């Protein structure tokens, strides 16, 4: 039954129907509505046999999740942005330990400058942490993906991140069908852990592994991760059958109007809806939505893009100093094919990705390697110009022995007190050279007593 | 201040030896049926105080819980020397995740057991002083504050020994470490006395806080037993000398732990809900010098000329502990504890 629900609420209700045993929670915008709702359900007793743990940090949240998961409980948590980075060490650790935790990442920008709005810099930063990453294109998918995520995680013993665009999805109200309890129960059997802390069968989990076996451990983990696309599509089909809604069948990648399209836009997450609207009115352009971003379904991406003459990758994150993150994956997937791949950086820090801008972009005659959508070029030009002036000023100031800098751009001139500066220089010159503070003695100072 | 009752086979108590006791009064370790929670054959150094302490703690915890016990371990010596894959010294369920998070992982384990209705299984987390007082401090404080049903045991050897003896928040004044070398006018660690975690734990008003050393092993066992008889967050801080880091002979480990207690530098006490309930009295107190001398980490205090000024500062810390916890029944209790200056320079 479809109800008008906030995205976060739909996710929380879906997670509750997955019957989690432990939910460690730490607040961070824009993920908070999800864990607030779950906490209330546990308090009210509508979510039973579940412990809701209010921990002191995201690092603790993921750590408690690891402990609970390896004690045989189904575990869920949610985070965003700085929170995801703060728990990073434990995120990698959860994957290494094979703890099938499910976590919602309400995608949000990373500071500085601090910004609470949506982009995907957070989950992108952790794309190689050994987790499966699923990106929800809309709120119905966001809800459904959580059921699939638990099943996928537990079948492979690999943790799963469900990435949901912060605010755009988490705070949007839409008609959403929260999967019924019977359907969730049918798709998601009770959790049977692969290894568990149990006094009746003691095991050592998290031993130290040296060079003799570490590579093999990593190889096997990667092997398990790479089986995820096939398993995901099998589970997704099963789920869609159970729901009786073929249109809700999730795929690793989803194409839209790509048949015969000249240009295909590759994107992740909520921008999918806007893109589909746009390409309906732009000739020869299709959309490929990547739902499973890790492991990267390279074969499926290649198959879906093979016919295109131009690829545009729309990225909600930026690899500083390199360009597009998803672009690199797409380029690898297309290795050997002679097709240009353009990066468009869009929607950083919550800037809306509008239909008009996309339409203009997709009909632009030439597109560079990396384009920033809706970049305020006047601001950039002014600031870069100012930088250049300052750069010259610094050099000039040095060369001319601190000549006052003339007034520019209405800014007051920087006055140097030449007298005082000279005084300081003379004082500095009169100081003796710095000597090492003392002898660095690492030798034992005496014999061990009693030896 | 009530003194702790004397445990038989407590060295220095002048009480009856173990062999003459009834079987049920003997130590866990004297039993042929002891659990061997951490078996022999692991890779700890000779004379490792932590290995000794962990063996006593875990065997007792395993016995009093009837083996219904799971353990969580912080990164550190104990984790490294006990589990070089494919070997493991652990006969109890054992989980290692990270350096900083043992307390939080244990909280998660306890939460899962509660959610599953298996609260007969008890949770014990353990780590070194770095994993407890420094990097793991936030997680530990959170575990205390939430009232999670976990016993956290800190094996305190007063520095980061696993990484090569660097200063931790628990490193005592003037002790030489690889990051506080014995050079300059104030040699060794800074002149505080390290982060006093038992007192910080008490400030959380948790059900049980206790300190112990590997010199008083029956006392250590009794405290583990008492801790496991309670629910909620409990904290046990065990002084474990480290021959490598302290520059002491492996055969001296137990003696040094005893000297630390007898000098007053390491007060041994129990506290419940934030109040000290008993102390291990010092019957024959020694000057701190007697404890410091056998350790190379303090050798720079005994050069020619000796740093009597710094030794005196350390003595003041011991005096303050004795006064604060009323450790010496023959010394009149002071109204106010001694103030120890934390200023640079003595």
Boltz contact constraints between the chains, C-beta under 6 A:
constraints:
  - contact:
      token1: [A, 21]
      token2: [B, 112]
      max_distance: 6.0
  - contact:
      token1: [A, 21]
      token2: [B, 115]
      max_distance: 6.0
  - contact:
      token1: [A, 22]
      token2: [B, 111]
      max_distance: 6.0
  - contact:
      token1: [A, 22]
      token2: [B, 112]
      max_distance: 6.0
  - contact:
      token1: [A, 22]
      token2: [B, 115]
      max_distance: 6.0
  - contact:
      token1: [A, 49]
      token2: [B, 115]
      max_distance: 6.0
  - contact:
      token1: [A, 50]
      token2: [B, 115]
      max_distance: 6.0
  - contact:
      token1: [A, 51]
      token2: [B, 111]
      max_distance: 6.0
  - contact:
      token1: [A, 51]
      token2: [B, 114]
      max_distance: 6.0
  - contact:
      token1: [A, 51]
      token2: [B, 115]
      max_distance: 6.0
  - contact:
      token1: [A, 53]
      token2: [B, 111]
      max_distance: 6.0
  - contact:
      token1: [A, 55]
      token2: [B, 142]
      max_distance: 6.0
  - contact:
      token1: [A, 56]
      token2: [B, 138]
      max_distance: 6.0
  - contact:
      token1: [A, 56]
      token2: [B, 142]
      max_distance: 6.0
  - contact:
      token1: [A, 60]
      token2: [B, 104]
      max_distance: 6.0
  - contact:
      token1: [A, 60]
      token2: [B, 139]
      max_distance: 6.0
  - contact:
      token1: [A, 60]
      token2: [B, 142]
      max_distance: 6.0
  - contact:
      token1: [A, 63]
      token2: [B, 101]
      max_distance: 6.0
  - contact:
      token1: [A, 63]
      token2: [B, 104]
      max_distance: 6.0
  - contact:
      token1: [A, 63]
      token2: [B, 105]
      max_distance: 6.0
  - contact:
      token1: [A, 64]
      token2: [B, 104]
      max_distance: 6.0
  - contact:
      token1: [A, 64]
      token2: [B, 107]
      max_distance: 6.0
  - contact:
      token1: [A, 64]
      token2: [B, 108]
      max_distance: 6.0
  - contact:
      token1: [A, 66]
      token2: [B, 97]
      max_distance: 6.0
  - contact:
      token1: [A, 66]
      token2: [B, 105]
      max_distance: 6.0
  - contact:
      token1: [A, 67]
      token2: [B, 105]
      max_distance: 6.0
  - contact:
      token1: [A, 67]
      token2: [B, 108]
      max_distance: 6.0
  - contact:
      token1: [A, 67]
      token2: [B, 109]
      max_distance: 6.0
  - contact:
      token1: [A, 68]
      token2: [B, 108]
      max_distance: 6.0
  - contact:
      token1: [A, 68]
      token2: [B, 111]
      max_distance: 6.0
  - contact:
      token1: [A, 68]
      token2: [B, 112]
      max_distance: 6.0
  - contact:
      token1: [A, 70]
      token2: [B, 95]
      max_distance: 6.0
  - contact:
      token1: [A, 71]
      token2: [B, 109]
      max_distance: 6.0
  - contact:
      token1: [A, 71]
      token2: [B, 112]
      max_distance: 6.0
  - contact:
      token1: [A, 73]
      token2: [B, 112]
      max_distance: 6.0
  - contact:
      token1: [A, 73]
      token2: [B, 115]
      max_distance: 6.0
  - contact:
      token1: [A, 89]
      token2: [B, 98]
      max_distance: 6.0
  - contact:
      token1: [A, 93]
      token2: [B, 97]
      max_distance: 6.0
  - contact:
      token1: [A, 93]
      token2: [B, 98]
      max_distance: 6.0
  - contact:
      token1: [A, 197]
      token2: [B, 70]
      max_distance: 6.0
  - contact:
      token1: [A, 197]
      token2: [B, 93]
      max_distance: 6.0
  - contact:
      token1: [A, 197]
      token2: [B, 95]
      max_distance: 6.0
  - contact:
      token1: [A, 198]
      token2: [B, 93]
      max_distance: 6.0
  - contact:
      token1: [A, 199]
      token2: [B, 67]
      max_distance: 6.0
  - contact:
      token1: [A, 199]
      token2: [B, 68]
      max_distance: 6.0
  - contact:
      token1: [A, 199]
      token2: [B, 93]
      max_distance: 6.0
  - contact:
      token1: [A, 199]
      token2: [B, 121]
      max_distance: 6.0
  - contact:
      token1: [A, 202]
      token2: [B, 92]
      max_distance: 6.0
  - contact:
      token1: [A, 202]
      token2: [B, 93]
      max_distance: 6.0
  - contact:
      token1: [A, 204]
      token2: [B, 83]
      max_distance: 6.0
  - contact:
      token1: [A, 204]
      token2: [B, 88]
      max_distance: 6.0
  - contact:
      token1: [A, 204]
      token2: [B, 90]
      max_distance: 6.0
  - contact:
      token1: [A, 204]
      token2: [B, 94]
      max_distance: 6.0
  - contact:
      token1: [A, 205]
      token2: [B, 95]
      max_distance: 6.0
  - contact:
      token1: [A, 206]
      token2: [B, 95]
      max_distance: 6.0
  - contact:
      token1: [A, 206]
      token2: [B, 96]
      max_distance: 6.0
  - contact:
      token1: [A, 206]
      token2: [B, 97]
      max_distance: 6.0
  - contact:
      token1: [A, 207]
      token2: [B, 83]
      max_distance: 6.0
  - contact:
      token1: [A, 207]
      token2: [B, 85]
      max_distance: 6.0
  - contact:
      token1: [A, 207]
      token2: [B, 88]
      max_distance: 6.0
  - contact:
      token1: [A, 208]
      token2: [B, 80]
      max_distance: 6.0
  - contact:
      token1: [A, 208]
      token2: [B, 83]
      max_distance: 6.0
  - contact:
      token1: [A, 208]
      token2: [B, 84]
      max_distance: 6.0
  - contact:
      token1: [A, 209]
      token2: [B, 85]
      max_distance: 6.0
  - contact:
      token1: [A, 213]
      token2: [B, 85]
      max_distance: 6.0
  - contact:
      token1: [A, 438]
      token2: [B, 183]
      max_distance: 6.0
  - contact:
      token1: [A, 438]
      token2: [B, 184]
      max_distance: 6.0
  - contact:
      token1: [A, 441]
      token2: [B, 183]
      max_distance: 6.0
  - contact:
      token1: [A, 444]
      token2: [B, 296]
      max_distance: 6.0
  - contact:
      token1: [A, 445]
      token2: [B, 299]
      max_distance: 6.0
  - contact:
      token1: [A, 445]
      token2: [B, 300]
      max_distance: 6.0
  - contact:
      token1: [A, 446]
      token2: [B, 296]
      max_distance: 6.0
  - contact:
      token1: [A, 446]
      token2: [B, 299]
      max_distance: 6.0
  - contact:
      token1: [A, 448]
      token2: [B, 249]
      max_distance: 6.0
  - contact:
      token1: [A, 449]
      token2: [B, 294]
      max_distance: 6.0
  - contact:
      token1: [A, 450]
      token2: [B, 249]
      max_distance: 6.0
  - contact:
      token1: [A, 450]
      token2: [B, 252]
      max_distance: 6.0
  - contact:
      token1: [A, 451]
      token2: [B, 249]
      max_distance: 6.0
